Amino acid sequence: MSQAPDAENRPTVLVVDDEEDLRDIMRRMLERRGFETLVAGDSQQAVAACRDHPGEIDILVTDLGLPGVSGGELSRTATELRPGMRVVYISGLPKEMAVADGLIEQDALLVKKPFSTELLIEALRSVLAERATP
């Protein structure tokens, strides 16, 4: 199985995390695996990217613990601007706690920090496959 999407079909991922080092690590790991990446350090930058980016944004990868606005709130705003965009959350919180606290829905995809490259790529492939299924 190929590690990266084919060159003509490079999905675009918007990575949102307030930790610059983690944002940069995710950007590099995704680009090495054949994804186009956009990065944002907060919800305002992410919303601007959703509004202003000329191409498609396939997936929003957002930390749940953003300053000022939760990743869940950001995803609602971002998906209003980009209705076809899928969302993958990342957090140190277990999913059960995030759901109980009302941060995300039960059916949301959450990748728990710390995570491996493989785990994140698997989550992205999962939402891309879901999106491709009519």
Secondary structure, DSSP 8 states (H G I E B T S, - for coil): --SS--TT---EEEEE-S-HHHHHHHHHHHHHTT-EEEEESSHHHHHHHHHH-SS---EEEEES--SSS-HHHHHHHHHHHSTT-EEEEEESS-HHHHHHTTSS-TT-EEEESS--HHHHHHHHHHHHHHHH--
